């Protein structure tokens, strides 16, 4: 029976390589950043897609009001949220595959991003007609 010390390792050992020089880790971080930018774009799109708050003086003076969701912007919002959730799942998978050491952090921000994206998608599906 062979012990683990008798096996020859072929290729670079990731456990000895720092995160800053690991390409896999850099790609995962880049995908994470892109997913956050997509979430910010979705929040901006949400701001312009939602109906306006109609104050009493607007009704009194019979000012024009937008009381419907913008169909085009809701479509874009749905696409942005789907892209954000997909990128987050990809980043979670890459980090899960890469993190092998005890002191490696998984990144709670990915789960926060995933939660925000899923809540946004569910809210759109059930509340916007």
Secondary structure, DSSP 8 states (H G I E B T S, - for coil): ---GGGS---S--GGGS-GGG-HHHHHHHHHHHHHHHHHHHHHHHHHHHS-----HHHHHTT-----S--HHHHHHHHHHHHHHHHHHHHHHHHHHHH--STT----HHHHHHHHHHHHHHHHHHHH--
